[in-house]
Amino acid sequence: MGRILHSARQAIGELACKVDELDRRLAEVRTGALPAHLDRLSGHGVEVFRGESEVRQLLEDTVATATGRILSMHPGTPLPASLLLAARRRDEEVLGRGVAVRTIHSESMLRVPRGRAHLKALRRAGAQIRTSATLPYRLTVLDTGLALVPAPTCGNGGDGGDCAEPAVAVVRNPGLVSLFAQTFEFCWQDARPAELAPPSRTGPTARQYQVLRLMQLGYKDEAIAREIGVSSRTMRRIVRELLEQLDATSRFSAGTAAQARGWLVPPPPHDGRR
């Protein structure tokens, strides 16, 4: 029996490693394929802007030209509060001019106070908002003639030392702009109207409580994953969700926030949540 259990655990561990590798490769495809193709199209209705100041000015200038509609997708975790405020001011300005705004955000926006507040403000201003668990890439389509998408962070698509700055591609090629607009419409149909009421859950799940306690005791993520019997991929997801729900940027700040909210008190037994 012991040998059987050992073999089963070994097989589960190997499977979890394969799942992690597949997840990593899928993430590379989602974030890397589009920018690489756009870099080769530079000069054919595609112009790339690099650097934080250039990108910020680009956003200000292009959004100011919209007259009919703006479609946008925002995957990933919520932006810092300062960037959300700047984005909200841009959106409120165009909404005030009568421009129709439809936007899809990651569901993670609903799990943090600043994200939920941002979406509420946009809805009050007149934007149509939906959320989705997965979105392919960041995208903005203005009217019918221009799209903004992520660009390679290096001129040659490599991984040099100056590759950390943001980069955006301005697409004016009519065929590509139409394709991006169709991509948005496909994602819009698959997304759900944003539920902006406060979440009903006020404390951690039993599993989240386990993770928080082990983090408090100094366990690393790999050790916690083994302790609670999950793959490293699932463990990363649990930690990511905890950071989002606690509006924290690190394990330390998550522990401080959890302590302040009383999350380190054991949840009621048999609460039905995992």
C-alpha positions in Angstrom: 0.0 0.0 0.0 2.9 2.4 0.8 4.5 1.8 -2.6 1.1 2.5 -4.3 0.6 5.7 -2.4 4.2 6.8 -3.2 3.7 6.0 -6.9 0.4 7.9 -6.9 2.0 11.0 -5.3 4.9 10.9 -7.8 2.5 10.6 -10.7 0.4 13.6 -9.4 3.6 15.6 -8.9 4.8 14.9 -12.5 1.3 15.8 -13.8 1.3 19.1 -11.8 4.7 20.0 -13.3 3.4 19.3 -16.8 0.4 21.5 -16.1 2.7 24.3 -14.9 4.8 24.1 -18.0 1.8 24.1 -20.3 0.4 27.1 -18.4 3.7 29.0 -18.8 3.9 28.3 -22.5 0.3 29.4 -23.0 1.1 32.6 -21.2 4.0 33.2 -23.5 1.9 32.7 -26.5 -0.9 35.0 -25.2 1.6 37.8 -24.4 4.2 37.3 -27.0 2.7 36.3 -30.3 0.8 39.5 -31.1 3.6 41.9 -30.3 6.1 39.9 -32.4 3.9 40.1 -35.5 3.2 43.8 -35.0 7.0 44.5 -34.9 7.4 43.0 -38.3 4.5 45.1 -39.6 6.2 48.4 -38.5 5.9 50.9 -41.4 2.8 49.2 -42.8 0.1 51.2 -41.0 1.7 50.4 -37.6 3.8 52.8 -35.6 5.4 51.9 -32.2 5.8 54.3 -29.3 8.2 53.4 -26.4 8.8 54.9 -23.0 6.5 55.9 -20.2 6.2 59.6 -21.2 5.6 58.8 -24.9 3.0 56.2 -24.1 1.2 58.5 -21.7 1.1 61.4 -24.2 0.0 59.0 -26.9 -3.0 57.9 -24.8 -3.9 61.5 -24.1 -3.7 62.6 -27.7 -5.5 59.6 -29.3 -8.3 59.4 -26.9 -8.9 63.1 -27.4 -9.6 62.5 -31.1 -12.4 59.9 -30.6 -15.8 61.1 -31.8 -18.0 58.0 -32.0 -16.9 55.1 -29.9 -14.1 53.6 -27.8 -13.7 49.9 -27.3 -11.2 48.6 -24.8 -10.0 45.4 -23.1 -7.9 45.4 -19.9 -6.5 42.0 -18.8 -4.4 41.3 -15.8 -4.4 42.6 -12.3 -5.6 46.2 -11.6 -3.3 49.0 -12.3 -1.9 51.2 -9.5 -4.3 53.8 -8.2 -2.5 56.7 -9.9 -2.8 55.1 -13.3 -6.4 54.1 -12.8 -7.2 57.7 -11.9 -5.5 59.0 -15.1 -7.5 56.4 -17.2 -10.7 57.3 -15.5 -10.2 61.0 -16.2 -9.6 60.3 -19.9 -12.7 58.1 -20.1 -14.9 60.6 -18.2 -13.8 63.4 -20.6 -14.8 61.4 -23.7 -18.0 60.2 -22.2 -18.8 63.9 -21.4 -18.4 64.6 -25.1 -21.0 61.9 -26.0 -18.6 59.2 -27.1 -19.9 55.7 -26.5 -17.5 53.7 -24.3 -17.6 49.9 -24.0 -14.9 48.3 -21.9 -14.0 44.7 -20.7 -11.9 44.3 -17.6 -10.4 41.3 -15.9 -12.6 39.9 -13.1 -9.7 40.7 -10.7 -10.9 44.3 -10.8 -14.0 43.3 -8.8 -11.9 41.8 -6.0 -10.0 44.9 -4.9 -11.4 48.2 -3.6 -9.6 50.5 -6.1 -10.7 48.3 -9.0 -14.3 48.2 -7.9 -14.4 51.9 -7.3 -12.9 52.6 -10.7 -15.6 50.5 -12.5 -18.4 52.1 -10.5 -17.1 55.6 -11.5 -17.0 54.6 -15.1 -20.5 53.2 -15.0 -21.8 56.4 -13.3 -20.2 58.4 -16.2 -22.1 56.3 -18.8 -19.7 53.5 -19.8 -20.9 50.0 -20.6 -18.7 47.6 -18.5 -18.3 43.8 -18.6 -15.8 41.5 -17.0 -14.1 38.3 -18.1 -12.0 35.7 -16.5 -9.6 35.7 -19.5 -8.8 38.3 -22.1 -6.2 37.8 -24.9 -4.4 41.2 -24.7 -4.7 44.9 -23.8 -6.6 46.7 -26.6 -8.2 50.0 -27.4 -10.1 50.7 -30.7 -11.1 54.3 -31.4 -13.9 54.9 -33.8 -13.1 52.7 -36.9 -9.7 54.0 -37.9 -7.2 53.3 -35.1 -6.2 50.7 -32.6 -3.7 50.6 -29.7 -2.2 47.3 -28.7 0.9 46.1 -26.8 4.2 46.3 -28.7 7.5 44.5 -28.2 9.4 46.3 -25.4 12.6 46.1 -27.4 13.1 47.2 -31.0 14.2 43.8 -32.1 11.8 41.8 -29.9 14.8 40.6 -27.8 15.5 40.7 -24.1 18.1 43.4 -23.8 18.7 45.6 -20.8 16.5 48.5 -21.9 13.4 46.4 -22.4 11.5 47.2 -19.3 9.9 50.4 -20.5 6.3 50.2 -21.8 5.6 50.1 -25.5 2.4 50.6 -27.5 1.7 50.0 -31.2 -0.6 52.5 -33.0 -2.4 50.5 -35.8 -4.0 52.4 -38.7 -4.1 49.6 -41.2 -7.9 49.2 -41.9 -7.8 45.5 -42.1 -6.0 45.1 -38.8 -8.2 47.7 -37.1 -11.3 45.8 -38.3 -9.8 42.5 -37.0 -9.1 44.0 -33.6 -12.7 45.4 -33.4 -14.0 41.9 -34.2 -11.8 40.4 -31.5 -13.3 42.9 -29.0 -16.9 42.0 -30.1 -16.1 38.3 -29.7 -14.8 38.9 -26.2 -17.7 41.2 -25.4 -20.2 38.5 -26.2 -18.3 36.1 -23.9 -18.0 38.5 -21.0 -20.5 39.3 -18.3 -22.0 42.5 -17.1 -19.9 43.7 -14.2 -21.5 42.9 -10.8 -20.5 46.0 -8.8 -22.3 45.3 -5.6 -20.0 44.6 -2.6 -18.9 41.0 -2.4 -20.9 38.9 0.1 -17.9 37.1 1.5 -16.3 39.1 4.4 -13.6 36.6 5.4 -11.2 34.1 4.0 -12.1 30.6 2.8 -10.8 27.7 4.8 -8.0 27.1 2.3 -7.1 30.8 2.2 -6.9 30.7 6.0 -4.6 27.8 5.8 -2.3 29.6 3.4 -2.3 32.8 5.5 -1.4 30.9 8.6 1.4 29.0 6.9 2.7 32.3 5.4 2.7 33.8 8.8 4.8 30.9 10.1 7.4 31.6 7.4 6.6 28.8 4.9 7.5 29.4 1.3 5.0 28.9 -1.5 6.4 25.5 -2.5 6.2 24.2 1.0 2.7 25.6 1.5 1.6 23.9 -1.8 2.9 20.5 -0.5 1.3 21.1 2.9 -2.2 21.7 1.5 -1.9 19.3 -1.4 -2.1 21.6 -4.4 0.1 22.2 -7.5 2.4 25.2 -7.7 0.1 26.6 -10.4 -2.9 26.4 -8.0 -0.8 27.9 -5.2 0.2 30.8 -7.4 -3.5 31.4 -8.1 -4.4 31.3 -4.4 -1.7 33.8 -3.5 -2.6 36.1 -6.4 -6.3 36.1 -5.3 -5.3 36.8 -1.7 -3.2 39.7 -2.7 -6.0 41.1 -4.9 -8.7 40.6 -2.2 -6.5 42.2 0.5 -5.4 45.0 -1.9 -1.8 44.1 -1.1 1.4 44.2 -3.2 3.5 41.7 -1.2 3.2 38.7 1.1 4.2 41.0 4.0 1.6 43.6 3.3 -1.0 40.8 2.7 -0.2 39.5 6.2 -0.6 42.9 7.7 -3.9 43.5 5.9 -5.2 40.0 6.9 -4.3 40.7 10.6 -6.1 44.1 10.4 -9.3 42.5 8.9 -9.3 39.6 11.4 -8.7 37.1 8.7 -6.2 35.2 10.9 -9.0 34.0 13.1 -10.2 30.5 12.0 -13.3 30.6 9.8 -16.4 28.8 11.1 -16.2 25.0 10.5 -18.1 23.5 7.6 -18.8 26.9 6.0 -19.0 25.2 2.6 -16.3 27.3 1.0 -13.0 26.1 -0.4 
